[in-house]
Each structure stands twice: as C-alpha cells, then as structure tokens.
Amino acid sequence: MILEGGCSIARLPQLSAQCFGNRRTLLTSNLDRVRALYNLLASANDAQSGLNSRTSTSIPYRTYATRPVSRPKAHTGRTTSSTRKAPTTSATKAAKKPAIKKTTAKSVPKAKSKAKPTTKAKPKAGKKAKAKPKPRKKAQAKPKPKRKRVVLTEKGKARKAAKDKIRTLKQLTVTALSPPGNTPNTAWKVYSTEFLHLKKDTTASKASFTTMMPEAAANFKAFEPEQLEHYNHLANQNVAKDEKAYRQFIESHTPLEIYNANIARASLQRLGLKEGAKQKSSKWKPLRDERQVKRPATSYNLFYVDRMKSGDMKGIKVEIASGMIAREWKALPAEEKKPYDAAAAADMERYVQERKTVLGKDVKHRKAKTD
C-alpha cells in the first residue's frame, strides 16, 4: 500500500528504525520525536483500515518547555515585552547542547611513590663552610677577698678565752663518757639513805638535813650485830650490781673510745687543778678497762719492783725507800743492769704489738731507758 508522499507500508519499519536510530537526521527534541512517531503509527493504522486520507490528523499537544507571555502589569512597574528576553522554544533548546553532569568519581588512592633517598645538598664551592664555634673557657673563680684582721682589746681577748674554754670543756665532757652512778656500797650509806626517805615520808614539815643526820648516826651506833649484818648484806648486793653495770658500760664501748675517754679525763683533772682545786676530783678518775694496753716498763721500774718485793724496805716510808733504791740503781754496774734492760726491751715489743692490734695505732720504736 502506497501512502501520500510516496511511502509504502513496507517501508514503515525502516522509517521507524531510521527515526529511532538516526537521531541527528530527524528531530533533535525528545518531545518532537514522540509526536512524529505517534503520527507515523496513526497513518499506518489508517492505511490498513482502507482509509485513503491525504492528510494525517495531527494530535494537539501541549508544550511544557514554553511559558506564555503575559502583559506587564501597570502597577508593578515592569518593562514591556519588547525589552524582555525572547522565550526559549524547543528549537533553541535543541540547538543548545545538554550540559554534561559531572559525576563525582570515587577517589582512587594513589599508589605511594617510592621515597627517593634524600641526598644532602653539597655546599657550593663558592661559599665557605661556617667554622664551628670554639668552646668557651670556664671563667676562673675570683679569689675571695681576705678578711681584715681585727685587733681585739683586753676585754675582747678575755671573752674569747672564756668562750674557748667553755667549748673545750663541753667537748672533753662528751669524750670523757659518763659511767653509771654508784648505789650505796656501805652499811652506813644504806641505812642513812633509808632513814632520810622514811623521815621525808612520815613528817609533814620538811626537816633539815643537819637535824636528821645526827639522829641517824646515833641510831646506827646503837645497832645490834644482827641489824649491822643485815645492812652489810644489802651493801654487798649493791656493790655486785654496780660492778655488773660498770662492766656492761665498758664493754659497750670500743677500747679506742675508752682510751680517748681517759685522755679527756686527764685533761679535765688538769683544768680543775689550774682553777684552784687542792686535789684531784674522783669524778674524772680513769675508767677501768682490762682491754687497755699497759704501758711498757723501763729497766729502773723493773729494778724498783724487785727491791720493794724483797722486803728490805719494810717499815721504811715510801719517799725514803724510793731515794735509797734510786741511789742503788746508779751505783749498779752495767753487767748487773743487762737482765733488766733485756726485760724492758721485751716489754716494749709487747706494747707495740698490743697497741697495733687493740687500738690500731703504730708506735715509733724507741730505746728503753736505762736510768
């Protein structure tokens, strides 16, 4: 069947394929393409039904791409249509290329480039390398200014001497050590102490010492043998306790400490005598320690001991006997002195050895005195 325009029914599929395939030769707008296909299908249907119409009815359509132009309102103050831009039609839209949307592709992590070995930049030949700073020398300490010597007056010298003496006494007292005190060691001391305590507890008024001691002495003299034996027994017990406590005190210190304490006690005795004391004080008597090293005996000392033990000086005063022995020693021949000299030399060796082992001190060797 032949249609108007020389197109046959057999060519409809080709035209439709040509319309769908060749997009550039036919319409460019999607809306126009749909309308053309609709008209083409309608004409094909009319041909099959036997209608021989020359014209094909066009289907009215509404374009949504265009906007009807309206008159400007007077009260809005808008410009006329001549000044406004021309409306965009489907043909102008087709002329324009559709904007390509940018698709945000997922960012692909770039492969890490291998780090190139960093090479230190060589210094330019023209520039000289900076010289290293020299180490600073330590500042020498400034010498301290010498103090001006102060000349003391007589009063100042006396005050300084008194302060030095007090400081020396304190140091000696600490070095001298303080052994435990003694308890009553006789029958009279035990009874008098007990009597004074009883009087203080029984009497309301404080009686003086001078009034109580005569009464205690009278009572002690009137003691029976049994009472005296009782107080002697108590005194002996106190002596044993004191000796035990004293021994523990000595053993709690080293031999060197006891040695230094005895030196300090001798110094305190001398200071007491210088101050006007008539005799040595028993407070600073030497500490008894069997561990101490005995001083070496001289030849004369050994001869003196032998003469005193012989009994020839019996009944003679010590002062007179000492003078007689000294004269005998001087008149003694050298051959008879040799045994005493040998004994003195052996005792000196003993002293040196014990002093080194006990006190840790060396002694310079010296010859034993012969007279």
Secondary structure per residue as TSV (DSSP state, phi and psi in degrees):
chain	resnum	aa	ss	phi	psi
A	1	M	-	360.0	137.4
A	2	I	B	-108.5	129.0
A	3	L	-	-96.2	175.5
A	4	E	T	-70.4	136.5
A	5	G	T	98.1	3.0
A	6	G	S	80.7	20.6
A	7	C	-	-102.9	129.4
A	8	S	B	-95.2	165.4
A	9	I	G	-69.0	-30.7
A	10	A	G	-65.5	-24.4
A	11	R	G	-89.5	0.5
A	12	L	H	-62.2	-45.2
A	13	P	H	-59.8	-36.2
A	14	Q	H	-66.9	-39.4
A	15	L	H	-66.1	-41.5
A	16	S	H	-63.4	-40.5
A	17	A	H	-66.0	-35.8
A	18	Q	H	-68.4	-35.5
A	19	C	H	-67.9	-42.1
A	20	F	H	-74.7	-35.7
A	21	G	H	-85.0	-48.4
A	22	N	-	-89.7	92.6
A	23	R	T	-78.1	-27.5
A	24	R	T	-80.1	-34.4
A	25	T	T	-74.2	-30.2
A	26	L	S	-95.4	-148.0
A	27	L	-	-73.0	149.9
A	28	T	-	-99.0	-25.0
A	29	S	S	-85.0	138.8
A	30	N	H	-62.2	-37.2
A	31	L	H	-68.6	-41.7
A	32	D	H	-66.3	-34.4
A	33	R	H	-64.8	-43.5
A	34	V	H	-61.9	-40.9
A	35	R	H	-67.3	-39.0
A	36	A	H	-66.8	-41.6
A	37	L	H	-65.0	-38.6
A	38	Y	H	-63.1	-44.7
A	39	N	H	-64.2	-37.6
A	40	L	H	-67.2	-41.7
A	41	L	H	-67.7	-35.8
A	42	A	H	-65.4	-40.3
A	43	S	H	-67.7	-33.6
A	44	A	H	-68.9	-38.6
A	45	N	H	-66.1	-39.3
A	46	D	H	-65.3	-34.8
A	47	A	H	-67.9	-39.0
A	48	Q	H	-69.0	-34.8
A	49	S	T	-77.9	-2.3
A	50	G	T	91.4	6.5
A	51	L	-	-78.9	134.2
A	52	N	-	-114.2	64.9
A	53	S	-	-90.0	138.9
A	54	R	S	-79.7	-31.6
A	55	T	S	-113.7	146.5
A	56	S	-	-99.4	131.0
A	57	T	-	-64.9	133.2
A	58	S	-	-93.6	136.7
A	59	I	-	-85.8	126.2
A	60	P	-	-65.9	145.4
A	61	Y	-	-141.2	163.3
A	62	R	-	-119.8	127.5
A	63	T	-	-92.4	129.3
A	64	Y	S	-96.7	-7.3
A	65	A	S	-80.3	-25.0
A	66	T	-	-97.4	157.0
A	67	R	-	-123.3	129.1
A	68	P	-	-65.6	139.9
A	69	V	-	-82.4	127.6
A	70	S	-	-110.4	155.2
A	71	R	-	-72.1	146.9
A	72	P	-	-72.6	139.4
A	73	K	-	-76.9	143.4
A	74	A	T	-71.7	-33.8
A	75	H	T	-80.2	-13.3
A	76	T	T	-85.8	-18.7
A	77	G	T	77.6	24.1
A	78	R	-	-81.6	162.8
A	79	T	-	-82.1	167.4
A	80	T	-	-76.0	173.4
A	81	S	T	-69.1	-23.6
A	82	S	T	-68.1	-32.3
A	83	T	T	-84.1	-18.2
A	84	R	S	-80.1	162.1
A	85	K	-	-74.0	149.7
A	86	A	-	-69.5	143.7
A	87	P	-	-70.5	147.9
A	88	T	-	-84.7	125.9
A	89	T	-	-98.1	179.3
A	90	S	H	-69.2	-31.3
A	91	A	H	-67.3	-41.3
A	92	T	H	-67.9	-32.8
A	93	K	H	-67.1	-37.5
A	94	A	H	-68.3	-32.6
A	95	A	H	-64.9	-34.7
A	96	K	S	-76.6	138.3
A	97	K	-	-76.7	138.3
A	98	P	-	-66.9	139.0
A	99	A	-	-70.5	129.1
A	100	I	-	-80.6	123.1
A	101	K	-	-74.8	136.2
A	102	K	-	-82.7	118.9
A	103	T	-	-92.2	129.9
A	104	T	-	-81.5	99.0
A	105	A	-	-73.5	146.9
A	106	K	-	-64.0	131.9
A	107	S	-	-68.8	121.2
A	108	V	-	-89.3	124.9
A	109	P	-	-63.6	127.6
A	110	K	-	-69.8	143.9
A	111	A	-	-68.5	132.1
A	112	K	-	-65.6	124.3
A	113	S	-	-74.0	142.0
A	114	K	-	-63.0	128.4
A	115	A	-	-68.9	125.5
A	116	K	-	-76.2	141.9
A	117	P	-	-62.6	123.2
A	118	T	-	-74.4	125.2
A	119	T	-	-106.7	132.9
A	120	K	-	-64.8	134.8
A	121	A	-	-67.8	129.0
A	122	K	-	-72.4	138.3
A	123	P	-	-65.2	142.2
A	124	K	-	-63.2	146.0
A	125	A	S	-67.2	-29.2
A	126	G	S	-72.2	-36.2
A	127	K	S	-89.0	138.8
A	128	K	-	-86.4	144.2
A	129	A	-	-69.0	145.0
A	130	K	-	-69.7	135.3
A	131	A	-	-74.9	140.1
A	132	K	-	-66.7	140.1
A	133	P	-	-66.8	139.2
A	134	K	-	-72.4	142.4
A	135	P	-	-64.9	136.9
A	136	R	-	-74.2	140.3
A	137	K	-	-78.4	139.9
A	138	K	-	-66.8	134.9
A	139	A	-	-69.4	129.1
A	140	Q	-	-69.9	136.8
A	141	A	-	-66.2	132.6
A	142	K	-	-72.9	137.6
A	143	P	-	-64.4	138.0
A	144	K	-	-67.9	138.8
A	145	P	-	-66.1	138.0
A	146	K	-	-70.8	137.4
A	147	R	-	-74.3	144.3
A	148	K	-	-73.8	134.9
A	149	R	-	-74.8	124.1
A	150	V	-	-94.0	127.4
A	151	V	-	-86.4	118.9
A	152	L	-	-84.4	145.3
A	153	T	-	-82.8	-178.5
A	154	E	H	-65.4	-41.1
A	155	K	H	-66.5	-40.5
A	156	G	H	-63.0	-40.8
A	157	K	H	-64.1	-38.9
A	158	A	H	-65.4	-42.4
A	159	R	H	-64.1	-41.7
A	160	K	H	-64.1	-41.1
A	161	A	H	-64.0	-39.0
A	162	A	H	-66.8	-41.3
A	163	K	H	-64.6	-42.2
A	164	D	H	-63.3	-38.1
A	165	K	H	-66.3	-43.1
A	166	I	H	-63.6	-41.8
A	167	R	H	-63.7	-40.7
A	168	T	H	-65.8	-41.2
A	169	L	H	-63.0	-40.0
A	170	K	H	-64.9	-43.8
A	171	Q	H	-64.4	-42.9
A	172	L	H	-65.9	-37.9
A	173	T	H	-64.7	-39.4
A	174	V	H	-67.6	-41.1
A	175	T	H	-70.5	-31.5
A	176	A	H	-68.7	-17.2
A	177	L	-	64.9	157.6
A	178	S	-	-126.6	104.9
A	179	P	-	-70.5	163.7
A	180	P	-	-64.2	148.3
A	181	G	-	-69.9	156.7
A	182	N	-	-90.1	141.3
A	183	T	-	-90.6	165.6
A	184	P	-	-53.2	122.7
A	185	N	-	-113.6	10.4
A	186	T	S	-132.2	164.3
A	187	A	H	-64.1	-40.8
A	188	W	H	-64.2	-42.8
A	189	K	H	-65.7	-37.3
A	190	V	H	-66.7	-44.9
A	191	Y	H	-69.4	-44.3
A	192	S	H	-62.9	-38.8
A	193	T	H	-64.7	-43.5
A	194	E	H	-65.4	-38.6
A	195	F	H	-65.7	-42.3
A	196	L	H	-65.2	-39.3
A	197	H	H	-66.4	-39.8
A	198	L	H	-65.5	-40.9
A	199	K	H	-63.6	-41.6
A	200	K	H	-66.7	-31.9
A	201	D	H	-80.0	-33.6
A	202	T	H	-87.0	-42.4
A	203	T	-	-79.1	137.7
A	204	A	S	-74.3	-44.7
A	205	S	S	-86.3	145.5
A	206	K	-	-73.4	112.2
A	207	A	-	-82.9	147.8
A	208	S	-	-76.1	157.8
A	209	F	H	-66.8	-36.1
A	210	T	H	-66.3	-29.6
A	211	T	H	-82.9	-26.2
A	212	M	H	-86.1	-32.0
A	213	M	H	-66.5	-41.5
A	214	P	H	-59.3	-38.3
A	215	E	H	-65.3	-39.8
A	216	A	H	-66.6	-38.4
A	217	A	H	-66.2	-39.9
A	218	A	H	-64.1	-41.2
A	219	N	H	-65.1	-38.4
A	220	F	H	-68.0	-37.9
A	221	K	H	-67.4	-28.0
A	222	A	T	-88.9	12.6
A	223	F	-	-68.3	144.9
A	224	E	-	-80.9	158.1
A	225	P	H	-55.0	-36.2
A	226	E	H	-63.8	-42.2
A	227	Q	H	-65.6	-41.4
A	228	L	H	-64.6	-39.0
A	229	E	H	-64.1	-36.1
A	230	H	H	-62.4	-47.0
A	231	Y	H	-73.1	-30.3
A	232	N	H	-64.2	-38.6
A	233	H	H	-63.9	-42.5
A	234	L	H	-64.1	-38.8
A	235	A	H	-64.4	-41.2
A	236	N	H	-64.8	-36.9
A	237	Q	H	-63.6	-40.3
A	238	N	H	-64.9	-38.0
A	239	V	H	-62.5	-43.2
A	240	A	H	-63.9	-40.1
A	241	K	H	-64.7	-43.6
A	242	D	H	-63.3	-41.2
A	243	E	H	-64.9	-40.1
A	244	K	H	-65.0	-45.1
A	245	A	H	-64.8	-38.9
A	246	Y	H	-65.2	-41.7
A	247	R	H	-64.4	-40.7
A	248	Q	H	-64.0	-38.3
A	249	F	H	-64.5	-42.9
A	250	I	H	-66.3	-41.9
A	251	E	H	-71.6	-19.0
A	252	S	T	-76.0	-7.9
A	253	H	S	-117.7	153.5
A	254	T	-	-76.0	159.6
A	255	P	H	-58.8	-33.4
A	256	L	H	-67.4	-38.4
A	257	E	H	-65.0	-40.9
A	258	I	H	-66.0	-37.6
A	259	Y	H	-61.9	-46.6
A	260	N	H	-66.6	-33.8
A	261	A	H	-65.9	-39.6
A	262	N	H	-67.3	-35.0
A	263	I	H	-65.0	-42.0
A	264	A	H	-65.7	-37.7
A	265	R	H	-65.9	-39.3
A	266	A	H	-63.1	-38.2
A	267	S	H	-65.5	-40.5
A	268	L	H	-65.9	-35.0
A	269	Q	H	-63.3	-42.3
A	270	R	H	-66.1	-41.0
A	271	L	H	-63.5	-37.3
A	272	G	H	-65.3	-38.1
A	273	L	H	-69.0	-34.0
A	274	K	H	-67.0	-31.4
A	275	E	T	-77.9	-3.2
A	276	G	T	114.0	9.4
A	277	A	-	-70.8	137.2
A	278	K	S	-76.8	-30.1
A	279	Q	S	-143.2	167.4
A	280	K	-	-67.7	142.7
A	281	S	-	-83.2	137.2
A	282	S	G	-71.8	-11.9
A	283	K	G	-65.4	-35.9
A	284	W	G	-108.4	31.3
A	285	K	-	-70.1	154.1
A	286	P	-	-62.2	147.6
A	287	L	-	-77.5	136.8
A	288	R	-	-87.1	118.8
A	289	D	-	-142.8	117.9
A	290	E	T	-69.6	-16.5
A	291	R	T	-78.1	-16.1
A	292	Q	S	-66.0	149.1
A	293	V	-	-81.8	127.5
A	294	K	-	-76.5	141.1
A	295	R	-	-67.1	150.5
A	296	P	-	-72.3	146.3
A	297	A	-	-91.4	146.2
A	298	T	-	-90.5	173.9
A	299	S	H	-63.2	-41.5
A	300	Y	H	-65.6	-39.0
A	301	N	H	-61.3	-42.2
A	302	L	H	-65.0	-39.8
A	303	F	H	-66.5	-39.6
A	304	Y	H	-62.2	-44.3
A	305	V	H	-63.1	-41.9
A	306	D	H	-62.4	-41.1
A	307	R	H	-69.1	-37.0
A	308	M	H	-70.6	-33.4
A	309	K	H	-77.8	-18.3
A	310	S	H	-67.3	-25.9
A	311	G	T	92.5	-0.3
A	312	D	T	-70.5	-23.8
A	313	M	T	-99.1	19.0
A	314	K	T	-69.3	132.2
A	315	G	T	82.8	1.7
A	316	I	S	-103.4	140.6
A	317	K	-	-61.6	152.1
A	318	V	H	-63.2	-39.9
A	319	E	H	-63.9	-43.4
A	320	I	H	-70.4	-40.5
A	321	A	H	-64.2	-38.3
A	322	S	H	-64.4	-40.5
A	323	G	H	-64.6	-40.7
A	324	M	H	-64.4	-42.2
A	325	I	H	-66.8	-37.9
A	326	A	H	-63.7	-40.3
A	327	R	H	-67.7	-37.5
A	328	E	H	-63.6	-38.6
A	329	W	H	-64.6	-40.5
A	330	K	H	-67.2	-35.1
A	331	A	H	-83.2	-4.9
A	332	L	S	-72.9	133.1
A	333	P	-	-67.0	161.3
A	334	A	H	-64.5	-36.0
A	335	E	H	-65.0	-35.1
A	336	E	H	-76.1	-20.4
A	337	K	H	-80.6	-18.1
A	338	K	H	-58.6	-43.6
A	339	P	H	-59.1	-37.6
A	340	Y	H	-70.4	-36.0
A	341	D	H	-65.2	-41.5
A	342	A	H	-65.9	-41.0
A	343	A	H	-65.6	-37.1
A	344	A	H	-66.4	-38.3
A	345	A	H	-65.8	-41.5
A	346	A	H	-64.8	-38.9
A	347	D	H	-66.7	-33.2
A	348	M	H	-66.6	-39.4
A	349	E	H	-64.9	-39.6
A	350	R	H	-60.8	-41.9
A	351	Y	H	-64.2	-43.3
A	352	V	H	-63.2	-44.2
A	353	Q	H	-66.6	-45.1
A	354	E	H	-67.6	-37.3
A	355	R	I	-64.7	-34.7
A	356	K	I	-73.1	-40.0
A	357	T	I	-80.2	-37.2
A	358	V	I	-85.6	-49.1
A	359	L	I	-98.3	-15.2
A	360	G	-	72.6	28.8
A	361	K	-	-124.1	144.3
A	362	D	-	-94.5	153.4
A	363	V	-	-124.3	132.9
A	364	K	-	-70.4	134.3
A	365	H	-	-68.5	133.0
A	366	R	-	-138.8	150.1
A	367	K	-	-72.6	146.3
A	368	A	-	-72.8	139.6
A	369	K	-	-71.6	137.5
A	370	T	-	-96.2	-20.7
A	371	D	-	-149.8	360.0
